[in-house]
Amino acid sequence: MSITALITRSKEVSPHKIALQLGVQMRTYAELEQEINQVANTLHNRGYRPGAHVALLLENSIEFVTIFLGVVKAGAVPIPCDPKWSSREVTAVLARCEPDVLVCDQPERFSGQKSVSTRGQIHVYHLGPSGEFGAGAPFKDWLNQASACFPNQSNTTDTLFIGFTSGTTGRPKGYVRSQQSWLDSFDAARQELGLHSEHTIIAPGPLVHSLTLFAVMHALTMGATVRLMASFQPFQLLNHLQRHKQTVLFMVPTMTEALLQIIKKKKQDVSPPKKLISSGAKWPAPSKEEARKHLPGVQIYEFYGSSEASFVSLLNPADNQTKPNAVGRPFPGVQLSILAENGREVETNEVGRLYVKSPMIFSGYYQEALATAEAINGDWLKLEDYARIDEDGFLYIVGRAKHMIISSGLNIYPEEIETVLRLREEVEEVVVTGVADTSRGEKVVAYVKWRTEPLSLKEIKDHCRMYLASYKVPQAIEQVSEFSYTSSGKIAREHVKRKGEDSYA
C-alpha cells in the first residue's frame, strides 16, 4: 500500500478528525484528501506525468504538506529545498535535480531568472493570493480548477522524494528515498516508539528536514493529528503542551534545551508531553535529567539514524536511565557491523567505522554514482560515524569521520571531549575542533558558551584529565557568546572550525 493510500484510509476511518493544524488554519482528513487530489490533478492537467520533478521552496505550512503528498500521488517526485539556502545554493540544486516545476512562496527570489534546467524551462508557480508570475497564475488558482477525485497509485517501489543534506557544511548532496523504505520505517516507529492515532504529533523543525517530514507523514498515515509550527518558538510550543494532551514531540536536543530553559524561568507546573522523541544529535545525559525533572512522567526515547539510513538504534525510556550515554540497541531488522581500518570486525568496546544493513536505507545519492558506490557496498551502508558496542549490546557513537582531529599522529574524536565538558554545569554549549599547529599537526581547542562564570583553562584541564587520556585534553579554550546553527537546529560546526582557523592563522 502506498503512503497516500494509507492517508486515504485515515480519511475513511475519521473524515472529520483534524489532520493538520497551524495556528488558526486546519484541515480535516476529508479536506486533506481533497487538496491532495487537487494537487495531483493540477499536475496532470498541466501536462506533468509520472516521474516529473517538482521542487518545493516553501516555509513550513499546511500547503507544503498537501503539495508534497499531491506530487507523490500524481507519481511525480517532490524535491524539498531549504528556504534558508542562499540563492547560489538554490540555483545549484535546481541545476542538478532539473525540476519541471518549482512551487515557491517567495517568487521574488526568481524574478527574471532564466531556466537552469537542461530539460528545458522550469515552470514556476507561487502560493500568493493574486497576481501572475512565471508560467501563470498562482498555484492555488490552478487547484480551484482541479477535481477532488484522484485514484491512489499502487506502485510503492519508485522514488518517494529527493532530499538534500544541509548546505552549511559544503555542497548539498541529494539523497533518494523510496516509498517502501519509508513504509518499513513507519512500521519500525509504530512498534518501537508506541505511536498510535490518538496521539497529537508536534515536530517543530523545518519540514524540509527528514526528521520533521518523516514525523508528519508517519502521523498522517496513522490517522493522528499533527500540530505544525511555522518555526520553532519555545514559548509557543509550551502553550501547545498546556492545551493538548497525549502529545508526542519530535525534536533535536537544542530545541529541547531551549524549551527547558523557558520552563525553568517560568517556574510553574507544565503539562508534560506523553513522549519526547529525540534525534539529530546525541542528547547529553545531564539535559535528559533536566527533562525528567521539569517534564515529570515524560517517556524519553532517543534514536540514532540519518537521512540515508533512517532508523539505526533506539534508546527506550528504561535504557535511558541505565545507559544514558549510549544511542541504544539496533532496531528490529537492522544489522550493525563495526570495522577497523584493515577491515577486521572489532572486538567488544573497540572503536571502528560503523556499517548498517536494513530495509530502511536510502537508494543512493542523486546522479552521484561515485558517492553512492563509496557509501553502499552490496546491502551495507557505510556511515560517517565511528562507534563501539559494549558488552550488553548497546551502541555508542564516538565521533564523526569528518570531525576527527589528528594530533601528534593520534586520532581524537571531538564529540567524546564535548560529552565530558558538558558534565560541568558551567558549560551551556560547547564545540571542540582541531586547529593547525606546527608541532602537533592539530591542537585541540574547545569553544564554550558559558552558563555561569567561565572556568579557567587549568580547571578545564583538571576536569578533563579525570575522564580522558592526556592527549585528548583541550590545549586552549575560547569563549563564545552565541553559536551559529543549521536550519535543523544543530550547531554549525564548520563555521566554528573556520573561525578557529582564522583566529590561529
N, C-alpha and C positions, 0 to 999 in steps of 0.2 A: 504493500500500500504506500502511496506517495505522501509527502508531508501535507500537501494541500487537501488530499483526500481525508487525512486524519482531522484536519480543521473542519472540513465539511461534516464529518461525523460529530465533532464537538457542537456544531450548529444544530444538527438534527436532535441531539440529546438536550441541549439547553439554548434554544434560539434567542431567548430574551435575556440571557445572562450577559453581564458586562464582560467583554473580551479584552478591550483596551481602554485605558483612560489616561489622559494627560491634561492636568488642570481641570477645566470645566468641559473639555472635549471628551467624548466617549463613543465607543462603538459596541453594540451588542454583537453576539456571534452571527446573527442573521444579517446585520448591517455589514459586518466584516466580510462575510462570504459574498455579499452583493458587490462590494467595492473591489474585492479580489477578482471577481468575474469580469467586472467592467474594465479593469486594467488589462486583463488577458485579451478581451475582445477589442479594446482600443489598439493594442499592438497588432492583432490580426487584421483589423480594419485598415490600419495604416500600411499594411503590406509586410510586416515583420514576421518572419516564420521561425519555427523551432530552430534553435542554435544561434539566433541573433544575440548580439552582446548589447546589454543595456546598462550603462554606467549610472550610478546614483551618487550625486554630490549633494547630500541633504543633511541638515542638522536632525537631531532627534525629533521625531514627530510620528503621529499616527499614520500619516501618508507614507513615511519611509517604509513602515511595515506592510501596508496594503500594496504598495507598488512592488516591493521586493517579492511578495508572495504571488502577486498577479503575473509578474515576469516569469516566475517559476512555473506557474500553472499554464502559461502560454507555451512552455517548452523552451523559452529563451533563457539566457544566462545573466543573472544580475551581477554587477561588479560594484560593490560599495567602495566609495572613495572618501577619504577623510577630509572634511571641510577645513581642518586646521593645516593641511598641507599648503605649502607655498604654491603660487601659480606655476612655477617651474616644475615642481613635483607633480602637480595635477597634469600638466601638459605631457610630461614624460610618461606617466602611467597611461594616459589616454592613447599616446602614440604606440605603446606596447600592446595594450589589450584591444585596440581597434574597435571601439564600440560603434554600433549602428545608431544608437540612441543615447543621448545624455539627458537625464532629468535632474534639474538643479533648483535650488531655492535662492541662488544668488546669480542671476543671469548676467549681471554687470561684469562678472569675472571673465566672461567670454565675449564681451562686446567687441565686434569687429574681428574676432578670431577666425582665421581660415581653417579648413579641415586639417586635422593632424592624423587622420586615419588613412592607411594605404588602401582600404577597401573603398574609400570614397567619402562623400560628405557625411559628417556626423550631424544628425538631426537633433537640435537642442530644444527641449521643452522646459518651461519653468512652471512653478506652482503658484505664481501670483494670481490675484483675483481678476485682473483685466490686462489689456494691452497685448501686444504681439512681440515675439522675439524668436529668432532662429527660424525654424521651419513653420511657424504658425502660431496659433492661439495657445494660451496656457494649457497645460496637461489636464487640469481639472475640467476645462471646457470640453475636451475630447471625451472624457469619462462620461459626461452627461448624455452623450450621444450613443453610448455603447449599451448593449444588452447586459442584463444582470444574470444571465444564464451562460454557463460555460462548462463543458464536460471535464471531469478530472482525468489527468493523464495517468496511465497505468505504469509507465516505464519509470523505475526508480534507480536505474544504473547509470544514467547520464549525469553530467556535471550539474551540481546544485548551484554553486556560485564560485566566483573567483575573488578571493580576498587578497588584501595586500598588507604586508607587515609594516610596522611603523617606519616612517621616513626619517625619524630623528637620529638614527644611528647609521645612516647611509641610504643607499638607493633602495626604495621599497621593492620587495620581492613578492610576486604573485603566487599564491598557493591555491590549488584546485581541490575543492571538496565535492564528493559525490553525495547523492541523496542517501544511498544505502549506508555510507559511513556515519552520517548524522542520525539515521534511524537506529542504527546499532548503538550510538552514543545516547540517544533518548532512552533506550531500554536500560542501559547501564545506569543512567542518572535516576531513573524511576526506582530501580531496585535498590541501589546502594544509598541514595540520598533520601529515600522515603517520600518522594513528592507525589501529590495527587491533586485532583480537580478542585478540592475545597481550599487549597492554598491560594493566597494572594502573592504573586511574584513581583518583586521590585529589584530591578537591575539598573542602577542609576548611571552606569557608564555609557560611553558613546555606542550607538547601535552599529557603527562601522567596525567595532572590535568584536572578536569572536566570542568572548565570554558573555557580553550583553546580548548579542544577536542569538547565540545558542539558547540562553536562558529564556528569551522571549518566544522563540519558535517552539521550544520544548513545552513551555507553558500552554501555548495555544493548541498544540496537538493533544494535550491532556484535558483541555476544557477549563483551565484555570483562568483567573482574572490577572491581567498584567497592568500594573501602575507604572507608566513611563514618566521619566523626568526629562525636561528639556536639557538640563545639565545637572551635574552633581552639586546640590546645595544641602549641607548637613542640617541646617535649620528646617528646611522643607522636608527632608527625609524624616527628621524627628517628629514632625507633625503627622506624617503618614503613619508612623508607628503608633502614635497616640490614637488615631482614628480607626485603624484596621487591625483586626485580629487574624490569627493564622497566617501571619506574614512570613515570607521566606526572602531573605536578602542574598543577592549575588554581588559580592564586592571584592575589590582588591584591598590589600592591607592599608594603604594610605588613606583610602576612603573611610575605613573602619576607625582608624586612628583619629581622623578629623571629627567623626561622629562622637567618639568617646570624649574628646576634648570639650565639645559643646555640652554633652550630658554632665560632665564634671563641673563645668562653670554654672550650669543652671541649678545644680544641687536640688533636684526634685526627682520624684519617682518617675520612671519611664516605663511604658508598656513595651516589654521586650519582644523582639521577633520570635517566631516559633523556631526558626532555623537561621543560622548565619553561615553561608557557604562562601569560602574564601579561596581565591586562586590568583594567578598572575605574578605572584612573587611569594617567597617564604614569609609567613606571618610570624613575627618574633614572639617567643613564648611569654615574655612579660606583658605584651599587649593583649594576648589571649586571656591572661589572668585578669587584666583590667576589664575586658569584655564580660567575663563571667561575673565579675563583681558588680558592674553597673547595668548589666542586662541579665538579671537573675532568671535562671531557668532556661536560658537560650541553649539550643543544641548547636555546637560548633563543629562544622565539617570543613576540612581543608583538603583540596585536591591539587595534585600536580599534573600538569598537562601542557599542551601548547596548541596553537592553531593548526599545526601539521599533525600532531599526534592524538589530539582530543584527550580523553581521559587516560592517565597512566597509573596513578596510585591515589589512594584515599586514606586520610586520617579521620576516623569517625569520632564522635564525642567521647567515647570511652578511651580510645587510643590517644586523644588529645590531652588527657590527664596524665597518662603514663609515659608517652613518647612525644612530648610537645615539639621537639626539635627535628623529628622525622617528617617525611612527607607521605608516610603511610605504607600500606601494602598494595600490591597490584590489584587493579580492578579485575573482576572475573573476565576471562578470555584474553587477558593481557599477559604476555611473556616478556621477561626482562633478561638482558644479558649485559654484563659489565666486563669490558675487555681492557687488558693492559696494552701498552703501546705496541708490544710484539704480537698482539692478537690472542694472547692467553687469557682464559677465563680467570678472573681474580678470585682470591680467597675471601672468606668472611671478613668484613670490615676493611678490606683493601680497596683503595680508590682506583677507578678506571673510567673509561668512556662508556656512556650509557646507550644501549640499543633497545628498541621496543618492537615487538611483533604483536599486532592485534588487527581485528577487522575494522577498527575505527580510524586508522591512519589515513592521511590525505593521498590524493592521486599523483601528486608531483607538483613541481613549480612550472607555472605557465610559460611555455616557449623557452625554457631554460633546461635543456637536456643534460648539460654538464652538471649543473647544480642538483638536478634530480638524481642523476647517477651517483653523485657523491653522497646524497642523503639516503637513498633507498638501495639496498643490496638484497635482491630477492624479495623476501617478505619482511625484512628487517629495516627499520628506520633508525638511522644514526642521529642521535640528539646532540645538542650543543653543550650538554652538561656532563661534568664529571661527578661520579656518585659512588656510594658504597652501600652494602646491605649488611645489617647486623645479624647477630645470632638468632634473633627472633623473626627474621624475615622482613624487617622494616627498612624502607629505602630512605637514604639521606642524600640530599644534593649538596655537594662540596663546593662547586663553583662552575661558572660558565667558561667554556673553552676560550672564547674571545676576550674574557676579562682577566685571564691568568697573567700573573706577574712572574717574571723570571729574574730573580735577584741572586747574584753570585752563583749562577748556574742551578739554583733551586727553584722548583715550581711552588708558587704561592697562590692560593685562591682567596681573593679579597672578601668574598661572602662569608668565609669562615671567621675572618677578623671582625667583620661587621657584626656578626652574631655575638661575639664576645664583648664588643664595645657597647652594644645595646643592653647588656646586663647592668650597666651603670645608669641609675635613674637620671643623672645629669644630662645624658645624651638623648636628644629628641629624635634626630635623624643623622645618618652617617653614610658616607660612601668612601670606600678605600680604593685607591688606584696606584698604579706604578708610574713613577716619573723618572725620566732618563737621568742616569747617574754615571759619572766617568769611572768610578771604582767598582760598582756593583752591577752595572748594566741598567738596572732599575732599582729605585728605592721605594719603600712602602710609605705612602702618605695618606693620612686619614683626614677627610673633610667633614667637619662636625657642625651640625646645628644644635646649639646647646639649649636645654630646657631651663637650666639654672646657671649659676656662675660657672665659667669654664674651668675645667681641670687643667693642671699643668701637664707638660709633656712627661715629666717624671711620674706623676700619678697615673697617667695613661699607661706608661710602660710597665709600671709595677703591677697594675691590674692585668694587663695582657699576659705578662710572664707567668701568672698563675694558671693560665689555660692554654698557652701557645708556646711552640718552640721559639727560641730566641730570634731566629732569622725571620719570623713572621711578625714580630713586634714593630709597630709603626716607628719610622725614624723621624717623622715630622707630623705636626697637627696644624691644620688650617681651619680657622673659624669661618662659618658660612651663615649669613643672615637668612637666606632663603635659597632653596634648590629650584632648578627648573624641572618641569615634569613633562612626560609624554602625555598625549591625549588620553591614554588608557590609565593614567594615574600613577605611573611608575616614575621614579627619579631618572632624569635624562643623564645617564652615567657618562656617555661620550662627551656631553657638554662639560661635565666636571673634569674629565680627563684632559680635554683641550685647554681648559682654564689652568689646570695644573702644569701642563707642558709649557704654556706661555709664561707662567709665573716663575718657573725654574729654569727657563731657557737662558 
